[in-house]
Amino acid sequence: MSYVCTLLLLDTEERKARSCESLPLSPVNTTCPRGHQIHHCCSLVYPVTITMSFYPPGWEDRERLLNVTGEELMALSDEQRTALFDGLRATLGEDGFKETLAEMDRRQEARLEAAKSEERKQQERLLRAPYIQNLDLVFRFQGGAWQEWGFHVFRTPPYGPEHDARWAEFRRRWDEIIEEQLAPHRGSLPQVDRAIELLKFQWVEDPALEGASAADVAG
């Protein structure tokens, strides 16, 4: 919770001085804002002062703070915002303050996303999706219908039986890496699935290519 707490815990000597050593310790299940776990407190003296003076009026608890909108934050006066942020830093520490702001941002983004129409979400997915815009551009002057696309891959490392096992391992690892890149996009949109389906790698292997440079291959 985001508050300033003052909690008086009595150790054994203090309890004796206050003539309460015979009283049982009451279990307390809480953690102060600075992260100190509070386990027990003398049942005779348990003064807890909870103040949230740095919260704007009506922002009575942490949940209210975490669900605040950007408009509400901007509606605060400069003095209120400064008092709020300074109070959170003093209460939670710098790391806790940053995490609180991050959680506020996450909730704000979730609210904005939930408010979007399905049409708007679909449009944004299309804009963010890989391959679609590039393939539309490439095949625009070929009737617009997508065709197979991909890359030529030339084998230029050493050839021969003693090297074939390493080449086979390279091909296997290549396929794994490509699939790791494609997997997160599968099923996201029909157009993306179609683009992945049309993706091909054409492998070119010829001993004459051994040691060839990129310029040699391009020529």
C-alpha positions in Angstrom: 0.0 0.0 0.0 1.2 3.5 -0.7 1.1 5.2 2.7 3.4 6.5 5.4 3.2 4.3 8.4 4.4 4.7 12.0 4.4 1.5 13.9 5.6 1.1 17.4 6.8 -2.4 18.2 8.0 -3.2 21.7 10.9 -5.5 22.4 11.1 -7.5 25.6 12.8 -4.8 27.7 10.3 -2.2 26.6 7.4 -4.4 27.5 8.8 -5.0 30.9 9.2 -1.3 31.5 5.5 -0.8 30.5 4.4 -3.7 32.7 2.9 -5.6 29.8 5.3 -8.6 29.5 2.6 -11.0 30.5 0.4 -9.9 27.7 0.4 -12.1 24.6 1.9 -11.0 21.3 -0.8 -10.4 18.7 0.0 -11.7 15.2 0.2 -9.0 12.6 0.1 -9.9 8.9 1.4 -6.9 7.0 4.4 -5.3 5.4 5.3 -1.6 5.7 5.7 0.4 2.5 9.5 0.1 2.8 9.3 -3.6 2.7 9.8 -4.5 6.3 7.8 -7.5 7.3 5.9 -7.0 10.6 5.4 -10.3 12.4 4.2 -9.5 15.9 3.1 -6.6 18.1 2.4 -6.2 21.7 -1.4 -6.2 22.1 -1.2 -3.4 24.7 0.5 -0.9 22.5 -0.1 -1.0 18.8 -0.3 2.6 17.5 -0.5 2.7 13.8 -0.7 6.0 12.0 -1.7 5.8 8.3 -1.6 9.0 6.4 -1.7 9.7 2.6 -1.4 13.4 2.7 0.4 13.4 -0.6 -2.6 11.8 -2.4 -4.9 14.2 -4.3 -8.4 14.4 -2.8 -10.5 11.3 -3.6 -7.5 9.1 -4.4 -7.9 7.1 -1.3 -5.9 4.0 -2.0 -3.3 2.3 -4.2 -5.9 0.8 -6.6 -7.3 4.2 -7.3 -3.8 5.5 -8.0 -3.0 2.6 -10.3 -6.2 3.1 -12.3 -5.8 6.8 -12.8 -6.1 8.1 -16.3 -3.6 10.3 -18.1 -6.3 13.0 -18.2 -6.7 12.8 -14.4 -3.0 13.2 -13.9 -2.8 16.2 -16.2 -5.8 17.7 -14.4 -3.8 17.9 -11.2 -2.0 21.1 -10.4 1.8 21.2 -10.6 1.9 21.3 -6.8 -0.3 18.2 -6.5 1.7 16.2 -9.0 5.0 17.1 -7.4 3.6 16.2 -3.9 2.2 12.9 -5.2 5.4 11.8 -6.9 7.7 13.0 -4.1 5.5 11.2 -1.6 5.5 7.9 -3.6 9.3 8.1 -3.9 9.7 8.7 -0.2 7.3 5.8 0.6 8.2 3.2 -2.0 11.8 4.1 -2.8 13.0 4.9 -6.4 12.5 1.3 -7.7 9.0 1.0 -6.2 8.1 4.4 -7.6 9.2 3.4 -11.1 7.3 0.1 -10.9 4.2 2.0 -9.8 4.5 4.2 -12.8 5.0 1.2 -15.0 1.9 -0.5 -13.7 -0.1 2.7 -14.2 1.1 2.7 -17.8 0.2 -1.0 -18.3 -3.3 -0.4 -17.0 -3.8 2.7 -19.1 -2.7 0.7 -22.2 -5.1 -2.1 -21.3 -8.0 0.3 -21.0 -7.2 1.9 -24.3 -6.9 -1.5 -26.0 -10.2 -2.7 -24.6 -12.0 0.4 -25.8 -10.9 -0.1 -29.4 -13.4 -1.6 -31.9 -12.6 -4.9 -33.6 -12.2 -3.1 -36.9 -9.6 -0.7 -35.4 -7.7 -3.6 -33.8 -7.7 -5.5 -37.1 -6.3 -2.4 -38.9 -3.6 -2.0 -36.4 -2.7 -5.7 -36.6 -2.3 -5.4 -40.3 0.0 -2.4 -40.0 2.2 -4.2 -37.5 2.2 -7.5 -39.2 5.4 -8.7 -40.9 5.7 -9.5 -44.7 2.3 -8.1 -45.8 3.3 -4.6 -46.9 6.5 -5.8 -48.5 4.8 -8.5 -50.5 2.1 -6.2 -51.6 4.8 -3.8 -52.9 6.8 -6.5 -54.6 3.9 -8.1 -56.4 2.0 -4.9 -57.1 3.0 -4.9 -60.7 2.5 -8.6 -61.2 -1.2 -8.6 -60.9 -1.2 -8.2 -57.1 -1.4 -11.9 -56.4 1.4 -13.1 -54.1 3.8 -15.8 -55.4 6.6 -17.7 -53.8 9.2 -15.5 -52.4 12.4 -15.9 -50.4 16.1 -16.1 -50.8 19.0 -17.9 -52.5 21.5 -19.3 -50.1 24.9 -20.2 -51.5 27.2 -22.7 -49.9 30.7 -21.2 -49.9 32.4 -23.1 -47.0 34.6 -26.1 -47.8 33.1 -29.1 -49.7 33.9 -32.8 -49.3 32.8 -35.7 -47.1 34.7 -34.4 -44.1 32.7 -31.2 -44.2 29.3 -32.5 -45.0 28.3 -33.3 -41.4 29.0 -29.8 -40.3 27.0 -28.5 -43.3 24.1 -30.7 -42.4 24.2 -29.4 -38.8 24.3 -25.8 -40.2 21.2 -26.5 -42.3 19.4 -28.1 -39.3 20.2 -25.1 -37.1 19.2 -22.7 -39.8 15.8 -24.3 -40.0 15.4 -24.0 -36.2 16.3 -20.3 -36.2 14.0 -19.5 -39.0 11.1 -21.3 -37.3 11.8 -19.5 -34.0 11.4 -16.2 -36.0 8.2 -17.3 -37.7 6.4 -19.1 -34.9 5.3 -16.0 -33.0 3.5 -14.8 -36.1 1.7 -18.0 -37.1 -2.0 -17.8 -36.7 -2.0 -14.0 -36.1 -3.6 -13.1 -39.5 -4.5 -15.2 -42.6 -2.3 -12.9 -44.7 0.7 -13.7 -42.5 0.1 -17.4 -42.6 -0.1 -17.2 -46.4 3.2 -15.2 -46.5 4.9 -17.8 -44.4 3.5 -20.6 -46.6 5.0 -19.0 -49.7 8.4 -18.4 -48.1 11.1 -20.5 -49.7 14.9 -20.8 -49.5 16.7 -22.0 -52.5 20.0 -23.7 -51.6 22.8 -23.5 -54.2 25.6 -26.0 -53.7 28.5 -26.3 -56.1 32.1 -27.1 -55.3 33.1 -24.3 -57.6 31.6 -21.9 -55.0 34.0 -23.0 -52.3 35.7 -19.9 -50.8 33.6 -17.5 -53.0 33.1 -14.0 -51.6 29.8 -12.2 -51.5 31.0 -10.2 -54.5 31.8 -13.4 -56.4 28.4 -14.8 -55.7 26.7 -11.5 -56.7 28.6 -11.4 -59.9 
